[in-house]
C-alpha cells in the first residue's frame, strides 16, 4: 500500500520540478536590449524613466513580437516610486552585457515602443510585475535583440543630393551667357556682327568690291583707253 502511494507522489514531484521553471521563465511583458536609461527628474528622485534600446513585446503566452528599436517611456504609480527606482537600476545594469532585461507582466499591456528622435510625451504606466529578470536567454528572444541591426531604407544607396551635370552644350551656353551679361569674366565680351557673311565664289575667297569702287574703276579704264587712242593717233 505504501509503495502504491509513493509512486504517484514521486511522479508529481518530478513533474513539479519541470513545471516550475517554465512558469518562472516567462512572467514578463517585455524583454529589452538596453542601450541607455534616462531618469527624470534625476536618478535619486525619479518618477519617470526613458529606456532606449531594442524591445520584444509580448503577444501573449511565450510569443513575442519581432525586435523593435526605439525607446519606452514610463511613469511610476504613486506610492511605488522606491520600488520603481530599484527596478530601473536593475534594467540599467544590463547595459554593455550579453544579457537582456525582462520587466512588466503578461496580463498587462507592455507599453509603447516609440521611434527614435521623437519627443517623449504621455508616459505609459510602469508595472512592477514580479521584478526584473536579467538573462542572456529569455526564451530565445534575447539573442535576436542583442544581434539586431537596423536595416537602412531601400533608397539609402542613392545620393539624392548629387548635382545634375548639364551636357556640354548647355554648359558652354550658360557660361558664355554669364560672362557676357554678368560681367564676372575678366575679358571683354566679343561683339557680334549683324551684316551678312560674304558668299563664296567658286573657291576664290576674295573680299567683295563695293559698287562705288567698281564704278570708279570702270571710269578710270575708259579714260585710260581714250588717252591711249589719242596717243596712238599722234604717233601716226
PyMOL commands that set and color helices and strands:
alter all, ss='L'
color gray80, all
select helices_A, chain A and resi 2-24+81-92+141-146+168-181+211-235
alter helices_A, ss='H'
color red, helices_A
select strands_A, chain A and resi 30-40+48-60+63-64+68-75+100-103+124-125+133-135
alter strands_A, ss='S'
color yellow, strands_A
deselect
rebuild
show_as cartoon
